Amino acid sequence: MELATYSLEEVLAMGFEARCIGPDGARYLWCQGSGLRVDSRTQATILVTDPSALPDGPWTATRYGLQQLAEAEREEAAAHP
């Protein structure tokens, strides 16, 4: 099963937890206004609060992010039957 991918813009707009591997190999995790960047060489982890410091993608939803997306879809369906 292939995972859906998202742009950074989609992740920020929809507000779900997602992860990405940047062009330099750093791993990113972002959720609702803050995230983490893990350097691939040193394993140093830094807090990221400015989304302009994040790569565009591709981003994939984490397990929690998939739950958030499913919940948002249920709420949308209930609001517009």
PyMOL commands that set and color helices and strands:
alter all, ss='L'
color gray80, all
select helices_A, chain A and resi 8-14+51-53+63-79
alter helices_A, ss='H'
color red, helices_A
select strands_A, chain A and resi 18-21+27-31+34-38+45-48+59-61
alter strands_A, ss='S'
color yellow, strands_A
deselect
rebuild
show_as cartoon
